[in-house]
Amino acid sequence: MFRATLHLRRFTFLGLVILCVSTPCRAADKPLIGTDSGFDTKTIKATDATTSLVAAAERPALRVVAGHGKPWPGITLPAPQGHWDLSVYEYVAADIRNAGTQPLTLHCRVDNPGADGSANCNNGQLTLQPGASGTLTVKLVRTSPLKAKLFGMRGYPYGASGNPIDPANITEIMFFVTKPTADHAWEITALRAGGTYQPLPQNFFPFIDTFGQYIHRDWPGKVHSLDELRQRIQQEDRDLAANPAPADWDAWGGYAGGPTLKATGFFRVEKHQGKWWLVDPDGKLFFSQGIDCVRMADATPIDDRKDWFADFPGDKPEFAQFASQPACLKGYYAGKNPHCFGFASANLKRKYGNDWPAQVAPVIHRRLRSWGLNTIGNWSDGSVARLRKTPYTATLGFGRRNIEGSDGYWGKFPDPFDPANKAAVEKAMQRQAGNSAGDAWCIGYFVDNEMSWGDETSLAIATLKSPPEQPAKQAFLADLKTRYTTIDKLNAAWGTKHESWDALLASRTAPDKAKADADLKAFYTRLAEQYFRTVRDAVKQVAPNQLYLGCRLAWSNPLAATAAAKYCDVVSFNIYKKTLADFKMPGGQDVPLIIGEFHFGALDRGMFHTGLVPTNDQAARAKAYTEYVQSALQHPQFVGCHWFQYQDEPTTGRVWDEENYQIGFVDVADTPYAETIAASREVAKGMYKLRLK
């Protein structure tokens, strides 16, 4: 048993001396300001900010009040004697309290000489609501001799991703806010270096074991043998039996103890007591706490990396079904079809036996119910959803003709004026007839995903840069002819010199954005509305009782969001932040919203990348999950939020784009993350009462 020894000690923090009762710091931590740090408060540099020392709980704090007259107001803390040597540590961490009245996103930068905000520095950030406290962590990224030997991953085993720095020569640490529109105040109660940096072993290869796990570290939950993997079936069975679904849920996961609204036999939306809700088929209030990619295990490339894997199961005939050669979109394998292997699926066969698909699907539904998750989200295995034990969302994706002049992270934008695209979405929906269409368990349809909406003129400019046969371009010119009647009038307005309408149609040059702004935005609006209307009509023609859930906006703008609000039953966003508390629809549009993706990750369980929103460890990850979902529950417009994703991505990167994020509710060996699951269970127990407050 651990025994905490209390110490009454003389504590110096930034020159302020107090007596306090405390537990001793961990031996590995190095205070960078405070007792025996050698830091002098007189060296603090302030930019549009003031500092003061205040008493905060049992420890004093440095209070910073930053203005909003400059782009990056804040403070710089120079290292005593010119530098800190942090070569034995993994990270720099600061305990922060938001002492202001506004939500705070605080940035921290750890600098080497020559830092410019990108090179020679590492960065981190923390978002806090007024009065809230948290820890802002900056991982120290190191150069590794393995970097030239490793590829095809977003994160690597030699530490956090990003630009490497020299941890032995940290010259200063900065805290600041970015382009604020109001004053902000925060308190720093501790600043320290922590964690123990573990250099990679000399004999590094192979570094992935037969289960797809990192070899050179151990952690709670790691699988060490086939017997251990199989024993977890009985262990989890006891856990699921001891933790049934929340007592106030109905069969759908709606609020059995709440009011009964109109029952239609399908999911619908309604505003009730000032907040938007989903309403389940029995007329009960329903908040969709869901999870994406259920039983959609990713594969990792093996080509050019065979020596990375110990006791590689892909060489054994019984695992041949988990080999594949899919197309790769980005990174080292871009444009290729490398040989790949699915460790996650192979582990399910090892764990559950040859009939593993039939064994796993019921377990998943039982898990979701026990974990407080009432929705199977995007990109999930249809065979699991079709058991009709958990409400689900369906996903439509299909090949279409694009606007040639457009671009984007996932590809070009589809031309909504092309008749072939209208036919394609109608055909895709027709395939849902007798399947998800008309199924009471199907909440509705996401169509497309994270489209490249750009700014409020981008798609109009892309249209003008397209060839003359582009249907969208022909529609744009028809609008311009109606408005200007002659090419001379358009030339006068745009400052162009097109000889004729045919010359403009043939041109692939974009006009001056400022001069053509009104026309560009007008056509952008028309194009966006054409897109959402065409998809909405196709969905409703085949599935009139299901909801159209939009395209999960990730990079959008007010015009795109407004068009979505006009035609979608629920507008969907993928928002990777710590909270939704400050989210507002453009123009204050009062429509129901849903989160298609969010997640948090940590590096304490053998993975190499935290995902899009990092946390310090699994406990912090669970806390972040709770705060995010509760912020959605307290927002009057959100009717649900879906975690991305059910299982961690492959340790060595998924084939599509090299992502290898620690973002699962289960790991590669199908072992649940106990901390996050405990959080989701606790949130679910009180989510309906919280939302009805």
N, C-alpha and C positions, 0 to 999 in steps of 0.2 A: 504494500500500500504506500502511495506517495504521501508524504507529510509536508505540508507547507510551513516553513518556519518564518514567523513574523519578526521583522527588524524595525526598531526605532532608530532612524538614522538622520543625519544631517544631510540634506539633499540640496544641491546647487543646480539651478536650471537657468542658463543664460544670465548668470550673475545674481539671481534671486535665491536667497538661502531660506529654507523652511525645514521644519521637522515633520516627518511623515511616517506612517505605519505602512509597510508594503511587503510584498513577497520579493525575493531577490530576482534580478534579471537572469535570463538564461545565459549560461556561460558563453555561448557562441555569439551572443549579441554584442555589438560594439556601439556605445552611445557616440553619436556624432556631434550632438550638442547636449549640454547638461553636465552632470558630475564627471570630473576628471577628463573631460573631452578636450580641454585646452581652447575651447571656442570663446571668442571675445565678441560680445554683442555690439561693440563699437564698429565692427567690420561689416555689419549688415548693410547691404545696398538696397535701397527702395526705389521703385519706379512707379510713380503715381500711386503711392501707398504710404501708410504710416504704421509703425509698430509700437507695441507696448507690452509689458509683462503683467499678467493677471493671474489670480488664483483660480484654479479649475479643479473641482473635486479634491482628490488627494494630491494632485500635482499642479505645479504652476504651469502656465502656458504662455507661448508667444502669440499674441493677438495681432493679426494683420488686417487692416482696413484698406481695401483697394478701390480706387476710383474707376471711372469709365471714360476718362479723357484721352487715354492712349490705348494702342492695340493690345498690349500684353502687360497690364499692371500687375505688380507683385514684388517679390523680394529675391535677392541673391545672397546665399550664405557661402562666403569664401572659406576654403579649408585652412585650418591653422598650419603654420609653417609651409604654406604653399600647396600642400596636397594631402589627401587621405590615401593610405595604402589599404585597399579593401580586397586584395587578391585572394584571401581565403574565404570570402563571403559570396553568397549567391545573389543578394538583392539589397537594396536600400528601401527602408519602410518608414513612413511617417504616420503617426496617429493624429487624425484631423477631426475637428468639430466645426460644422457650419454654424458660425455665430451670427449670420446675417438673416435677413427676412426673405431672401430670394433663393431658389434652387441654385446650387453651386456645382460647377464642374471645374475642379482644381487640377491643374497640370503640374507635374514635377519633372525636372530635367536634371540628369546627372552628367556632368561635363568632364571631358578631357580638354587639354589645350586645343584651341582652334575650333571648339564646338560652334555650330551654326544653326542648331535646331534640327538638323538631319544627320550630318556627319559628325563623328567624334563625340557623340552623346547618346544616352539612352533615355527614353521617355515613358511616362506613365500618367494615368489620370484617374480621378475618382469623382463620382457624382453623388451629392448628398442633398437631401431636403433640409429646410431650415431646422436647426436644433439637432440634427442627426450627426452621428459620429461614425467613423470608419477608418480603415488603414489604406493608405495610398502606397502601392508597392511598385518599384522600378527594378526589373530584372537586369542584372549585369551580364551583357552579352559579350562573349569572348571569341577571339579567333581560335580556330582549331585546325590542327594539321590534317584532320579527317575531311575537312570541307571539300577538298577536291575529289575525294573518294566517295562521297555521299551525294545523292541526287534524287529527284523525283518526289520530294517531300516539302511541305511548307515549314515544318519545324524539325529541328535536328537534336540528336542526343547530347550535344555539347552545350546545351543551354537554350535560353529563350531566343526567339527569332528576332532579327533586326540587325542594325549596323554594329559591328563589334567595337568595343572600346578596350582600353587598358585599365582594369580595376585597380592597379597599383598606383595610378596617377590621377585620382579624381581631384580636380581643382576647385570645383564649386557645385552647389546644388541650388536649383531655382524652383520657386513656387509662384505660379501665376495663373490668371484667367485670360481667356482668349476673346478679344473684341467684345467686351461686355457692354451692355446697354444700361446697366445700373451698377451702383456700388455693391461690393461684396465684402464680407468679413469672415475670417476663419481663424481658428486657434490650432497651433501645433503643440501638442502635449508631449511628444517624443519624436526623435529622429535617430534612426539606428541603422547599422548594417547587420544583416542576419543571414541565417542559413549557412551551411557548411559546403563550400564548393568541393565537389568530388571530381578530380581529373579522370578522364577516360582511361581504362586499362590499356596497357601496351599491346596486349593480344586482343584486339577489339573484335575482329571477325571470327566466326559469325556472331551477330548480336541480336538475332530474333530466334526465339525457341520454336518448338514444333506447334505450339498453340498460337503463335503470332504475337507473343509478348516479348518485351525487352529483356534481354538476358542479364545485363550487368547491374541490375538493382532488384531489390525485393520490396514488397509493400503489402499492406493488408488486402486480402482478397486475391492475390496472385495464385494461379493454379500451378502446382508443381508436379502433378502426376495425373494419369488417366483415372485412377481410383478416386483421387480427391475431386476431380471434375464430376464424376458420377455421384459421389456422396452428397453433393450439393443439391441434388433433386430432393432428397428427404429433408435436408435442412431447410430449404425454402418452402417446402410443403407445410412444415410446422409454422413457419413465419406467416404464410398466407392465411392459414387457418386461424391464427391468433389475431389477424388484422383484416377483418372483413370490410366491405364497403361502408362509407358513412351511413349511420342509422337513418338519416333523414333523406336519403335518396330513394327515388322510385326506380322502376326497372330500366329506365332510359338513362338514369343519372341526373334527373331533374329533381326539383325541390318538393318532395312528397309532403312535407309539413307546411308548405306555403300555400298561397291562394291558387285557386283553379280558374284559369282563363278559358277562352273558347278552345275546344279540342277539335282539330281538323283531321287527325290521323297522320299528320306529317309535321315536320319542323317548320316553324315560321318565326317572324320577328314582330315584336310589339313593344311600344313604350309604356312602361308601367311605373307609376309613382315617380316620374321624372327621370327614369333610367331605361335605356334600351335593354331588351332581353331577347334571347331565343326562347321559344315556347315549344315544349316537346309534344309529341303526338297526342298525349293525354291531357294537354292543356296546362301542364305544370311549368313554372319558370325553370329555365335551363341556362347555366353558364358553362361554356365549352372549355374545360381544362383538358387539353389534348396533347398528343405527341405525334411527331412526324416519322416517316420512314420505318413503320412497324414491319419487321421481318423483311426489310429490303437491305440485305447485307452487301457491303461494297467489296470489290476485289482489288488486290494490289498487284502492280506489275512485277514480274519475276525476271524477264529478259534483262541481261547485262548486270543482274544483281544476285545470281544464284548463290554466291558465296556468303551472302548476308544471312542465310537461313540454315539453322541446325536441324537435323532430322526432318527434312522438308517433307510434309505429308503429300504434296502434290505429285511426288514420284510413285506413290502407292496406288494400285488399281482401284481400291475401294474409295478413293477420294477423287477419281478422275472427273466426276460430275461437277466438281467445284472449280475446274479449269475453264478459262474463257479467253477470248481475244476481242474485247470490245474496242471501240474507237476512243482515242484520247484527244481531248480538246486543247489542253494547255500544258506548258512545261516541257520537261525533257522528252516525253513521248508524244508530243503534239503531232497530230496527223498520222500517227502510226496505230497499229493494232497489236500491241505487245501481248505476249503470253502472260496471263494473270491467274491469280489463285485467291479463293475466298476462304480465309482462315475462319471467319465467324461461322459460316455455314458448316464447314468441316467439323468445328467444335460441337455444333448441335448434333451432328450425326454421331460423334464420339460419345456425347453425353446421353442422348435419348435412344440411340439405336437406329437400325435401318429404316424404320417407319417414322423417323424423326419429324417430318412435316405434319403428320396426323397427331403426333404427341405434342408438338410445340404450340400449335394454334390455340388449343383450349387453355394451355398454360398462360399464353399471352393475355387472353381475355380475363383470366383469373387475376393475373398480375395487375392489369390496368385497373380493375375494380378495387383491388386491395390498395393500390397506390393512390387512389383518389383521382384517377384520370378517366374521364367519361367520353373521350372522343379519340378515334383513330384519325390522324391528320393526313396531310399531303404525302405523296410518294409512297404510300403503304401497299403492302401485299394484298391484292384483292381477295385471295383465297382466305385470308384471315378475316377480312371485313365481312365476307359473305356468310360467315357463321352466324351473323346477325345477333351478336351478344353485346356489342358495343356500338353506339352511333359512330358514323364515319363520314368523312368528306371524300368525294370522288375527284379525280384529277384528269383533265383532258390536255393532251399534248399531241401535235401532229405537224407534218411538214406543210409549209405554205410558201407562197411567193412573197418575197420581201421588197422593201423600198431599197433600191440598189445603192442610193447615196447615203444610206444610214449605216451606223455601226453601233457597237455596244459590247459589254463584257461577255454576254452569252450569245451574241449574234445580232444580225440585222433585224430591223423592225418589220413586221408583216404589213403588207399594203391592204388596208381595209376596203379600198375601192376596187380591188381586183375580184371579179366574180368567182374566180377559182378558189379564193380564200373563203368566201361565203359558203361555197359548196363543200369545202373541206371541213369546216366546223360543223356544218349540218350533218355530214356523213359520220363524223366522229360521235356526235350526239345520238345518231340513229343506232349506233352500235351499243348504246346504253339501254335501249328499249328492252324491257324484260329482264334487265340486269339491275343496275343502280337506279335507273329511272322508274319511278313508282314504288321504290322500296322505302318503307317508312323509316328504316334505320339510316338511310342516306340523308344527311342534313342538306347537302347541296354540292355545287361544283366550283372548284377552282379551274380556270381556263388560262393557260400560259403562266409564266412565272418570271418575276423580277425583270420586266421588260425595260428596254433602254429608252426611257421617256425623255431624257435630257432636260434642257431648259425649255422655256416657253416658246422658243422659235426653232429649236433644233430639228424637229421632224419636218417642218415646213422648208427649212433650208436643205435638208437631206432630199426632200422631194424635188426641189429645183435643181439639185446636182445629179439627179437621176436621168436616164435616157428618155427620149421623147415617147417611147411606147409604154412608159410607166403609167398605170391607170391613175394613181394619185396625182401625178403631174398634170395629166389631162384634166382632172377634176379641179385642180388649183387654177389652171389657166382659164377654165370656164368661169370660175368665180371672178377672176381678174377682168375678164372681158365684160362681165356684167357690170362691174363697178366702174371701170375706166372707159369702156366702149372703144377707145382707140389706143394703139400702142404708144402714140406720142404723149397722151395724158399719163400713162403709166411711167414712161421715161422721165417725165417732168417730176413726178412724185418720188420716184426711186433714184433719180440721178443716173439713169442708165442710157444706153444708146442702141437698143435693139431695133433692127430695121423693120421687123414685122412680128406678129404673134407667132408665126412659124419659126422665126429666128430665136425667139425666147424659148419656145418648146425644144428646140435643138440645143440651146445653150446648156452647159453643165457648170456654170459659174454662179456662185451665190451673190445676191445683191448686198449693198451696205445695210447692215442690221438695223442701224438707227433710223435710216430713211424709210426702210420697208417694214418697220416694226409692227405697225398696226395690221398690215395685211398678213404678215407672217403669223402673228398671234391668232388672227381670225381663222386662218386655215388650220393652224395647229388645233384649235378648239373643234373645228369641223371634223378633222381627221380623228381626234380622240373620241369624239362622240360617235362617229361612224364605226369605229372599232368596237366600243362597248355595246352599242345598239345591235350590231350584227351578231355578236356573241350572245347577248341576252335573248334575242329572238330565237336563235338556234336552240339554246337551252330550254326555253319555255315551250317551244314547239313539241319537244319530245318529253320533257319532264316539267309540266306546269306546276306540280306540287313541290318541287325542290327549289332551293334557293340558289341564286347566282351570286357567288362569293368573290367575284373579281379575279385579278391577276396577281395579287400579292405584291403591291408596290414596294419597291426598295429604293430605287432612284427615281423620284417623281418631282413634280412641281405643281403649283396651284391649279393650272389648267387641266392637267391630267387627273388630279384628284377630284376636281369639280365634275369632270365628265364621268368619272367612275361613280360618283355619288348620284348622278342623274339616272344611271341605268342599272347599277348593281343593287341587289337586295341588301347585301352587306358589303362594305368596302374593306378590302384586306390589305394589310401592310406587313412587311417583314421589318421589325424594328429591333436592332441589336443595341440596346442601351441598358442602363441599370434600372430605369423606371419609366413609366408612362404618365407620370403625374402631370407633366407639363405639356403633353401632346394636345395639339389643337388642329382641327380640320381647317383648311383655308376658308376664309370668310365666315368662320363659325358655323359651317353647315351642320345641322343637327340630323345625322344619319347614323345607323348602327355600324360599328367597326369590329374587326376581328384581327388578331395577330396571327399570321401564318407561320412565322418563325421567330424564335429568340433562343438564346442559350448562354451558358457560362461554362468555363473550364478551368482546370488547374493542372499543375505538373507534378503532383505528389503521388501518382499511381502509375508510373511507368510510361506515360505518353510524352510526346515531344512538343506539342503545341496546345495552347489553351483554347483555341477557337477565337471567335471575334470579340468576346468580352472576357478578359482574364480575371481570375480570382486567385487568392493566395494558396488555398488548399480546399479540401472537400467540405470542411465546415463552412468556410466563407462562401463556397459555391452554393451550398444549401441555403444559407442566409440570403444570398442574392436571388435565388429562385423564389423564396417566400416574398421578398420585397417586391419583385417584379409582378408576380401574379396578384398580390394584394393591391398594387397600384392599378392594375387592370380592373379588378373588382370594384375599386372605389371611383373609377372613372365612369361617368354616366353614359358614355357611348360604346364602350367595349363590351361585346357579348361573349368574348372568349379569347384565349391565347394558347398557342400550340408550340411546344418545345421542339427544337430541332437538335438532336434526333434521338430515336429509340436506342441505338447502339453506337459506341465509339466508332469513329472512322479507323481504317487500318493503320497500324503503327507506322508503317512505311509508306503511307499515302494511298488515297484512292486513285483509280486509273484516270478518272475524268480530268482532274485538275490539281492533283498532288495534295489535296487537303488531308491532314492526319490529326484531326482535332479530338481532344478529350471532351466530348460533348454528349455522351450517352447516358441513359439511365442504367444501361448494362455495358460491360466491357466486351472485349473481343471473345472472351471465354464464357459469355452469357452470365457473368456474375453481376448482380445488381449493386449499384452504389448506394450503400445503406444510408448515408447522410442525406443525399438528395431525395431519396424515397421517403425518409422520415419527414422531410419538409413538405413534400407533396401531399402526404397523408394528413399532416396537421392543417395545411391550408384548406384541403377539401372538407375537413370536419366543420369548419366555420365559414366556408365561403358564401353560402347563401344568406346567412344572418349578417355577415359583413356587408354584402352588396345591398341588402335591404335597409341598412341604416340610413 
